[in-house]
Amino acid sequence: MPVNKKHDEFYTLDMTTGWEVPAGYPQGIKQKIISGALDEENRGGTRTRLLKFDPGVFTTKPFEHEYWEEVYLVSGDLTVGNDENGDGGETFPPNTYACRPPHAPHGPFKSEKGCMLLEIHYFDPV
């Protein structure tokens, strides 16, 4: 399956537009797709996105998906493993990285002061 990303040289991202709440996420967490697309139904494609947490926002259940995920914490704080009330978990600073294979449970997540993540999602090559 061919990679569905176009050739892009350096350019300034418009950080004021193109943000949306991903399906299944609470308000206050928004994504901006910056390259590619992921076709979860047909298990293909690749995407690069920014994921932004507003201060104090948290998820309540672990996530699991069928694609690889690489995550880099660009700025802010991210807590992993909080409970359904947003309490507990382990907090990580910027320049923290994770690489998860398909079906690896992860989360829930929260951010006290807000954060920005760079994420790359893809399926195993055929």
C-alpha positions in Angstrom: 0.0 0.0 0.0 1.6 3.3 -1.0 2.3 6.0 1.6 -0.4 8.7 1.4 1.7 11.7 2.3 2.7 14.5 -0.1 6.2 16.1 -0.3 6.2 19.1 1.9 9.2 21.3 2.5 9.5 23.6 5.5 6.5 25.9 5.9 4.9 27.6 8.9 1.8 25.8 10.2 -1.2 27.9 10.9 -1.8 27.1 14.5 -5.1 29.0 14.7 -7.1 26.9 12.3 -7.8 23.2 11.5 -8.2 22.0 15.1 -11.0 19.5 15.8 -12.0 17.2 18.7 -11.2 13.6 17.7 -14.0 11.1 17.9 -14.3 9.7 21.4 -12.2 12.4 23.1 -13.5 15.0 25.5 -13.9 18.7 24.7 -10.6 20.4 25.4 -8.5 17.8 23.5 -8.0 18.8 19.9 -6.1 17.4 16.9 -4.6 19.1 13.9 -3.7 16.7 11.1 -0.5 17.9 9.5 0.2 15.1 7.0 -1.4 12.0 5.6 -4.5 10.1 6.5 -5.2 6.9 8.4 -7.8 4.4 7.0 -8.6 2.4 10.1 -11.3 0.4 8.4 -9.0 -0.9 5.7 -5.9 -0.9 7.9 -3.8 1.4 5.8 -2.2 4.8 5.5 -0.2 6.9 7.9 -0.9 10.3 9.6 1.0 12.8 11.5 -0.9 15.0 13.9 -0.6 17.5 16.7 -2.7 16.7 19.7 -3.4 19.6 22.2 -4.7 19.3 25.7 -6.2 22.3 27.4 -5.2 22.8 31.1 -7.0 20.4 33.4 -8.5 18.2 30.7 -8.3 14.4 31.2 -9.6 11.2 29.7 -11.2 8.5 31.8 -10.5 5.2 30.2 -7.4 3.5 28.6 -7.1 3.6 24.8 -6.3 0.7 22.4 -6.1 0.7 18.6 -5.0 -1.4 15.7 -2.2 0.8 14.5 1.3 1.8 15.6 1.6 5.1 17.5 4.7 7.2 18.1 4.2 10.1 20.5 6.5 13.0 21.4 5.6 15.4 24.1 6.6 18.8 22.6 5.5 21.1 25.5 3.6 21.1 28.7 2.9 18.2 31.1 1.3 14.9 30.5 0.1 12.5 33.2 -0.4 8.8 32.2 -2.6 6.4 34.2 -4.9 8.8 36.1 -8.2 7.4 37.4 -11.8 8.3 36.1 -11.7 11.4 38.3 -8.4 12.6 36.9 -6.4 11.7 40.0 -3.1 9.9 40.2 -0.9 8.7 37.4 2.7 9.4 36.5 3.6 12.9 35.1 6.1 13.4 32.3 7.9 16.6 31.1 8.6 17.8 27.5 10.9 15.7 25.4 9.3 12.5 26.5 8.6 9.8 23.8 6.6 6.6 23.5 6.3 4.0 20.7 3.3 1.7 21.0 2.5 -1.4 18.9 -1.0 -2.2 17.9 -3.4 -3.2 20.7 -1.1 -1.8 23.5 -3.4 -0.4 26.2 -2.4 3.2 27.2 -3.8 6.0 29.2 -6.0 7.5 30.6 -4.2 10.9 30.2 -4.4 14.3 31.7 -2.6 17.6 31.6 -2.5 20.0 34.5 -1.1 23.0 32.6 -1.9 21.9 29.0 0.3 20.2 26.5 1.2 19.6 22.9 2.0 16.2 21.4 3.3 15.2 18.0 1.9 11.8 17.0 2.7 9.5 14.1 0.2 6.7 13.4 0.7 3.9 10.9 -0.1 0.2 10.2 2.4 -2.5 9.6 3.6 -2.6 6.0 2.1 -5.3 3.8 
